[in-house]
Amino acid sequence: MKKQNLVIVGGGSTYTIGMIMSLIAEKKNFPLNSITFYDNDEKRQEKVAKATSIILDEYYPELESFHYTTDKETAFTGIDIAFIQIRTGGLQMRELDEQIPLKYGVVGQETCGPGGMAYGLRSIRDMIELVYDIKKYSKDAWILNYTNPAAIVAEALKREFPQDPKLLNICDMPIAIMHSFATMLNKNIWDLVPSYFGLNHFGWFTKIEDSEGNDLTQIIKDTIMGEGFVPTDQEIANDQSWQQTFEQARKMLIDFPEFLPNTYLQYYLYPDDLAKKESLTNTRARQVINGREKRITELCNQIIQDKSTKNVELHVDIHGVYMVKAAASLVYNLKQTYIVMVENNGIISNIPDDAMVEVPALLTASGPKPFSVGKIPTFYKGLIENQFAYEKLVADAYFENSYTKALQALTLNRTVVHVPTAKAILDDLIEANKGYWPELQ
């Protein structure tokens, strides 16, 4: 099994340590020759990298090299695979993404609604540039992108790099939900086989089976209805915001019992209720700044101070393991099934072919081979086509520098709808994102 050379783009991320622990946990299935961190924030990356170096010395001594850099040529030369996890503008801009809509009574969220559009319009330029740079220095490298908002980023990358089999957009939310399913069933998560359809952060599980073909869907529904639904992945299990998010899944299932919903659908189905629960002074971004970011900074400081991991608890993140297992399936042609984003092209037969849908696919050395979904019921078709139109218009606004397209996008979005509100939010977002967004005219 050939050892891989991996670059993690966004090495300073608060999720990087979890990814490193996932790579360590999966090193027999995805052996590495080298790991490189790349980030444009030298100071932020350095702290994570110094802690990572100590972790790797203890848990991955067979790794031949680890280094970190802010130079793209150094980072991207000679790599086999890239994981991309960037946040253009950082958590400071995320906080504005969430606060600005809330001023107008609209839910503030990093991937859904106006906040998602703002983040998307910031991410597109950097993502396109990164893909070009990686291809410049390692033209045959696999690129796994899990930068949010994944739906908008995937739509933009599809246009810039059409039908590129080595560029894959992937999200960890379905596997985080499945982690909770596995816990309630007392099953190994990797023994669950999902049937799923939708767009990123906008989809439904139609069936969950075990590896022997037993249909467990009704058991899951009955358990959620009777006992509630809680996050169980280590990274989010004790987070109050995530606990509330999973609780809302029960309400969605009561109202629409046909399929098991992705938790992010709450923002589109109950936007007014969600907006009322938000606080301008304690947005999710502020909670992350005071929570996960502080926790990871303290963890890194402790490791660096001790020159050891003896006084910290390190955990494997399900999202990291998911990315690593997906990468192994691609690189080693394992033909395992994962939920990923691909161009529709008839997979869901009664929605547009050019939509970037999120569905199960075999991951092979020649790229993803998605499973057919067929026709979906009218309610879900209507929701998806509306959401896809919004995502498409956001990408149009970026590529065409179009204020009108951005306004149309926000007007279509189920969290906004009202045109004067959409216009007021858009104008404030334009002001806040000067230097990040293209100039809309």
N, C-alpha and C positions, 0 to 999 in steps of 0.2 A: 504494500500500500504506500504510494508515493506521499511523502510529507509535503505539506503546503506552506507557502509563504503568504501570510495574511497581513493586511493593513486594516486598522480600525480608524475610520475617518470620524472625527469628533472624539478624540482620545480623552478630552477633558470632561466628557459627559458624566453625570451622576450615575448612569447605568453601566459605565465601563467596568467597574469592579465586578459587578454581577456577571457581565459577559465573560470576563477573565475566568471567574470561577466555573462558568458553564463550559468554557474551552478546556479547563482542567478536568472537569467531570467527564467530558466526552473525548479525551485525548486518544483513547484506543480506537474510537470510531472515526475521528477526524484529526489525525496526527499532524503536528505542525513542525516545520523547520525554523520559522521565524515569525515574530509578531512585531509589527511597527504601529506606533500611534502617530496620527497626523491631526493637528488642530491649528487654527489660526490664532488661538488665544494661548500664547506661550506659557504664561504664569499659571493659568487654570489647569492646563494639561500637565505641567511639570509635577504638581503635587500628586495627581492621580498616577502618573508614570513612576514616580519614585516609590510609591506604595506598591504599585504593580510589580516592580522589579524585585522587591522583597518577597512578595507572594509567589512569584514564579520561581525564585531561588528555592523556596521551601516545597512547593507543590508540583513544579514542572522542571526539575533540574536537567532533564534530557533535551529541553528546548535549546537550540543552538544559539539563537540570538534574539534579543529584545532591545529595541531602541525607540526613541520618540523624536519628532522633528516638526518644524513648521515649514519645511521646504518640500514642495510637491514632487520635484524630481527625485529627491532622496526617498521620499515616502512611497512613491508609486512605481519605481523601477524594479523590475524583476519579481513582481508579485503574481500570485495565482488567483487571489480572491480578495475582494474589498467588502467590508461591512461599513455602511454609511449611516450615521446617526447624528445629523447636525441640527442646530437650532439657531437659525439666523436671527440676530438681535437679542439672543439670550432670554433669560427669564424676565428681564426688565421689560422687553417688548411684549412678552406674553402677558404680563400684568396689564399693560395698556390694551391689548387685544380683548381682555376680559372686562376691563373697567368701562371702556367707551360704550359698548352696547348696553351695559347695565344702566348707564345714565338715561337711556331712552326706554327702559323697561324691557329690554331684550336680553335673553340669556347670554352670559359671557362664558365662552368655552374655547379651548385652544384649537379644536379641529372642526367644530360644528358652528354653523351660523357665521356672523360677521367676523368673529375672532379667527375662525378657521380660514376665511377668505384672506384676512390680513396676513396671517402666518404663511398661507400658501403663496401669496404674491411676493412675500419676502424670500421664500425658499426656492422658488423656481430658478432664478438666475444662478444662485450658488450651486444648485444641484446639476444644472446643465453644464456649468463650467467644470465641476468636479468629474463628471462622467467623461467629458472630452479630455481632461488632463490624465485620468487613469488610462484611457484608451491610447493616449499619446505615448505613455511610457511603458505600458503593458497591454498591448492591443487584444490579447486573448484572455485577459483576466475576467473572472466572474465578478459581477457587481450585484450585491444584495443590498437593496435600499429599504430601510425602515424609518426614514425621516417622515415626520408628520408635516402637514396633513397629507397622508399617503395617497388619498384619492386624487387630490388636485395635482400633487407632484407626479403621480403616475400618468395622469392625463397629459401633462406637459412633456414628460420624458418620452411618451409614446409618439408625440408629434415630432420631437427633435431626433429621436433614434427609433424609427419605425421598424417593427419586426426584428428587434435585436434579441436573439435567444439567450444571450449571456447577461442580460440586464433584467433583474427580477425585483419587483416591488412586493413586500411582504409585511404583514402586521401581526402583532402578538395577541391582539384582543381575543380572537376566536380560541386560541389555546388557553388563555387565562380563564375564559368562561368554561372551557372543557375541563380545566383543572378542578373547578368547583363541581362539575358533573361527576368526575371520577371520585372525588372525595365522598359525595353523597351516596355513590354506588359501591364504595369500598373496592374500587377497581384501579388497576394501573392505567394511568392516563394514556400510555402509548398502546394500550389494547383497545381503545375506543376508536371507532370508525365513523367520522361525521359525514352527513350529507348537508350541504350548506349552499346558499345562493345570496347574492346581493352585490352591493358596492362596498367599498371599505367603510367601516363604522356605520353600515347601513344594510344589515343583512339578517338572515334567519337560518337556524338549524331546522331542517325538515325531519331529520331522523338521526338518532345516535344508536349505533349497534356496537356489540363487542366483536372481538376477532373471530368468534365462532358463528357470527351472523345473527345472534339474538338481538331483537329489537328492544332497546331500553328506554325509548322515548317517553312512553306513557308513565313509566316509573319516575322519570325525572320530572315530568309535569306534575304528577301527583305529589311528589316530595316538595317541590317548590310551592305549590298551592297550600299544602298542609303545614309545612315547616319553615317556609321562607327560603331565601337564597342569599348566600354569603360568599365573599371572595375567600379563597383558600391559598392562593399563591403567596409565598413568603413575602414578596415585595409589597403587596397591597392588602394583605389579610387584616392588618391592624390599623389601617388607614380609615378614619371615620368617613371621609368623602367617598372612598370606594365602597365602604359598607352601605352607605345610603344609595349609591348607584346600583348595587346588586339588589337591594331591597326593591327598587323601582321595577326591576325585571318581573317581579311577581305581579305587580299591577298591570304591566303590559300583557302578561300571559292571561290574566283574568279577563281583560278587555278583548284580547285577540288570541284565543287559545289554540289556533290552528298550528302555529309554529313556535319554536323557542327563539326569542329575540336576542340580537346583539344588544348589550346594555346601552350603547350609545344612541339607540333609537329613542330613548327617553327625551332627548333634547328636541326631537322633531315632533313627537307625539304629544308631549305635555310642556311646550315651551314656556307658557305663562307661569305655570306652577314652578318650574325650575328657576325662572328668573326671580320670582319672589323669594326664593330660598337663598339667593346669592347676596353677598355683601361687598360693597365697593372697597372696603378697607381690609377685607379678608378673602380675596379671590383665591381660586385654586393655585395660581402662580405664587401668591404670598404664602400659602400653606406649604408649597414645595420649597420655597426659599427658606422658610423657618423650620421645615421638617426634613425632607430627604436630602436637600443640599447641605444643610447644617450637619446632618448625621454622617453623610459621606465624607465631608471635610474633616470632621472629628475623627472618623475611622482612619482616614489617610494619615492625619497628623500623628495618631497613636502608633500606627505601624512604622512610620518614619522615625519617630522618637525612640521606639523600642528596637528598631531594626529587626523586627520580628512580628509575627501575627499572634503571639501567645496571649495577648490581652484584648483581642477583638473576636467577634463572631462573624464569620464569613458564610454567605449563603449562595447557593446556586439558584439563579432566577429561571423560572419556566420560560420567559421570553427569550433568554439567552440560549437555553438548551434547544428551543424550537429553531432559532436561527442557525445554530451549529448543525443540528440534525438535517435541516433543509439543505445547508451547504454541502454536507457530506453526500446526500443523495444526488445532488447535481454533479459534484466532482467525481464521485466514484460510480456513477450510473446505477444507483441502488434501486431506482424506480419505486421509491416510497411515496406515500400520499400525504400532501400537506395543503392547507388552504392558502392560496396565493392570489395575486392580482394578475389577470391576463386580459388581452383584448377579447371581447365577446365572440364575434364571428360565429354567431349561431348557437353558442353554448346555452344561453337563455334565448329561446327561439323567437319570443315575441317582444323583445326590446331591441334598441339599435345595435347593430354589429360593432360600431366603433366605441361602445362603452367599455371602460376598464372595470370588469366584474371581478368579484372575489368568490372563488369556487375551489373545491378540491381538485388537485391535479397530481399526476405522477411526475416527480422531478427526476429527469434523466440527463445524461451527458449532452443531449442535443436540446435541452430546454424543457419547460413544463409541458405536459400533455394533459390538458384539462378534461374532466368528465362532463358529458352532456347533462344539462338540467332539464331541457325541454320548455314547454310553456308554463308560465307561472300565473296564478289567479289575478284577477283584475285589480284588486286592492293593492297588491304588492307591485304589480306592473305599473300602476299609476304613481305610487310613491317613488319607485326607482326611476321612472322616466323624468319626473319632476326634479329629483335630486341630481340625476345625470345632467340635465339641462343646466342646472346651477353650476355644477363643476365645469362643464364645457365652456360656459360663459366666463367663468373666472379665468380659465386658460386663454380664452379669446381676448379678454381684457388685457392680459399680460402681453401676448404676442402682438396685439394691434394697438396697444397704448390707448385703450378705449374706455372712457368714463361711462359712456352709455352701456357698454356690455357689463361693466362692474355693477352699475345701478340695476340693470336687468337681473343680474345674478342674485343680488341681495333681495330684490323684490320677489323672486321665485322661491327663495329659501323659506322653509316652513317656520323658521324661528322669527322671521321679520314680517313679510307679506305687505305691510302698509308702506306705500311709496314715499310719503313725506318722512317717515321714520328711516327708511332705507337711505334716503338722500342725506339726511342729517348725520347718520352714522358714517356713511361713506365719506362725507366731507371731513369729519373729524379724524377718520382713519388715514385719509390722505395726508393731513397735516402731521399726524403722529409718525407716519412712515416715510417722511422725506429722506431721500438718500437710500432707502431700501426698496421702495416700489418704483416701477417705471413711471414716467410722468403721464398721467392719464389726461386725455384731451377730449 
